[in-house]
């Protein structure tokens, strides 16, 4: 029937976790980072540190934030990032 209307809920293209503000307790952010047991992407680091992903890429390229470049991809060791975060916010 043409009078029946199917309404589909909008689904987000990107599921985002609630970001943690940079001003939060550095120990809490370090604990969150250390809970990961795999390399993280720039987008994941940006979400945890409450930064824009482009800012994370720029800091990585400038060697401000510790990372590994794998071809054109950049990956972050969460343990190393946690240590860097603690040192830069102590």
C-alpha distance (Angstrom), angle and dihedral (degrees) to the residues before:
residue distance angle dihedral
X1 . . .
X2 3.79 . .
X3 3.80 91.9 .
X4 3.82 91.5 64.2
X5 3.76 111.1 93.2
X6 3.76 121.4 -160.6
X7 3.77 111.2 -148.3
X8 3.75 115.1 -162.3
X9 3.77 119.6 -164.9
X10 3.75 115.7 -117.6
X11 3.75 112.5 -109.1
X12 3.76 120.9 -157.1
X13 3.77 116.4 -116.6
X14 3.76 90.6 -142.7
X15 3.77 124.2 37.6
X16 3.77 108.4 -144.7
X17 3.76 128.0 -164.9
X18 3.76 118.8 -139.0
X19 3.80 104.8 -86.8
X20 3.77 122.5 -128.2
X21 3.76 115.0 -127.7
X22 3.81 115.7 -116.4
X23 3.79 89.5 -124.5
X24 3.82 90.4 62.7
X25 3.77 120.9 111.3
X26 3.83 107.6 -65.4
X27 3.81 89.6 -142.6
X28 3.81 90.5 58.5
X29 3.79 92.5 50.7
X30 3.81 90.1 46.9
X31 3.80 89.9 51.1
X32 3.80 91.1 51.2
X33 3.80 91.6 48.4
X34 3.81 92.3 48.7
X35 3.81 90.5 52.5
X36 3.81 89.6 71.2
X37 3.80 117.5 87.4
X38 3.79 98.9 -169.0
X39 3.78 139.1 56.1
X40 3.80 113.5 -78.6
X41 3.78 129.9 -138.6
X42 3.79 124.8 -124.7
X43 3.81 89.8 -105.8
X44 3.82 91.3 54.4
X45 3.81 92.5 47.5
X46 3.80 89.8 47.5
X47 3.81 90.4 53.9
X48 3.79 93.5 49.5
X49 3.81 95.4 45.1
X50 3.82 93.4 38.4
X51 3.79 93.7 -121.2
X52 3.77 131.2 132.1
X53 3.83 111.9 -99.0
X54 3.82 90.5 -122.8
X55 3.82 88.7 56.7
X56 3.81 89.8 53.0
X57 3.82 91.0 49.7
X58 3.81 91.2 49.2
X59 3.81 92.5 48.5
X60 3.81 89.9 48.4
X61 3.80 92.5 49.9
X62 3.82 90.5 48.4
X63 3.85 90.0 48.7
X64 3.81 91.1 -120.1
X65 3.80 93.1 124.2
X66 3.83 118.7 41.7
X67 3.80 113.4 -110.4
X68 3.78 146.7 140.9
X69 3.77 123.6 -118.4
X70 3.79 114.1 -145.0
X71 3.76 105.0 -174.3
X72 3.78 103.5 -56.7
X73 3.81 93.3 -23.0
X74 3.79 123.2 92.6
X75 3.80 123.3 -150.6
X76 3.77 132.2 -173.9
X77 3.81 129.0 -146.7
X78 3.82 104.4 -135.6
X79 3.82 93.6 -148.1
X80 3.80 92.0 52.6
X81 3.81 91.2 45.3
X82 3.83 90.3 49.8
X83 3.81 90.5 53.1
X84 3.81 91.7 46.0
X85 3.81 90.2 48.7
X86 3.83 92.6 50.7
X87 3.81 92.3 48.5
X88 3.79 93.7 47.2
X89 3.82 93.4 47.5
X90 3.79 102.0 41.8
